[in-house]
Amino acid sequence: LGLLFFSRSLFTEEEKKMPAFPSALGALIQRESPPKKEALQEFLKIIKNDDLREILPRITTPTLIVSGEKDYICAKPKAEELKSNLPNAFLKFIKNGGHGPFLTQPNVFNRILEDFLINGKVN
């Protein structure tokens, strides 16, 4: 049930209607070597058991956080909490984006990333 919910939560209904959606979905499905079940389980165990929030304030490197405004896996309040704990973080939400807006809205994502890399900030 957890993996089924997770896979359904990756994309918003709006993203599923976007022109880039078929290729985004295809990129996930047609991987040369899909992740092993054991590796995914170990990853989920790390997420559950290791809380690294206390070290975030010590990360002073400029950091870009890009999230979909409708991301149900890492919801807006969590992205905002992450930003508030990173002293030099910039947070940008992509309209109608879910958990992988870099897949469904690559042009929007790339503009944000380019702005950050060139100017050291985002508008």
N, C-alpha and C positions, 0 to 999 in steps of 0.2 A: 504494500500500500504506500509506503514512504517514497519509493522510487517512482511509482506511478504519479503521485501527487507532485513530486519534484519535477518530473518531465512535463507535466501539464502546466506547471507554474513558471516555466522558463519564458514563455511568450504571452503577451497580452492579446486580447481579441483584435485590437487595432493592428498589432504587429502581424498577426496571421493574415491580414488583408493587404499588407504592404508588398510591393513588387519584389523586394529582396528576400521575402520569407522563404520561398522554395529553395533558394540556394543556401540560405542560412540553415535551414532544417537539413538539407542534403549534406552540408559540411559536417553536421553532427552525426548523422546516420552512417555516412560512407567513410568513416575514418579507416585508415589502413589497419590500425591495431586498436580496437576498442579497449577502453580501460577494463582491467580485470576486476571482478566482483570483490575480491579480497582487498585490492588497492582502494576501491571506493569505500569499503567498510572501514578500513584503517583511517582514511581521510576523515570520515564522519566521526570516528572515535576521537581523533585529534581535535576537531572542532568542538566536540562536546566537552572534552576534559581539559583542554589547555586554554586558559584565559590570559591573553597577553596584553590586555588593556592597560595594565600598570606601566608598561614600557612605552606606550604611545607618546607621551609628552617628551620623551628623550629623543624622538625622531625629529630632527630639525631640517632634514632635506625637504625642499619643496615637493609636495605630493599632490597629484591630481587624482581625485575620486570622481568617477563618472558612473552614474547610476540611472536606471530607468525610473521615471516618476511613478510607475505602477509595478515596480519590482516587489513581488510578494515574498521572495526568498530573503532578500536583504532590504527590508522596507525603509522608506524615507527616514523615519526617526532614527534608525540604526546608522544610516549613512550620515545623518546630521551629527549623531553622537561621535562617530568616528572622526569627522572633521573637527569637532570641538575639542577633541583630545590630541590632535596633531597640530603643533604650533604653526606650521607653514603649509597648511592644506588648503586646497581649493576644491569646492564641490560643485558639480554641474549635473543637473537632472535633464535627461532627454525625454521630451514630451512623448507620451504614449508608449514609452519604453518599458520592457519587462526586465528580466535578469540578464539578458544578452543583447543590449541595444547596439553593441559594436557589430553584431551579426546582421541584425535586421535594418539598421540605419547607419551603415558604414560611412556614408558621406558626412552625416551630422557628427558622428563620433570622431572622424578624422579631422574635421574642422576644429573641434574642441581640443583635440590632442595637439594639432599643429599650432594653434594659438598659445597653448601652454608651453610647448617646446621653444617657440620663437620668442614669446614675450614674457615667459615665466609666470604667467597668470592667465585667468580666463575672464571673459566679460559676461 
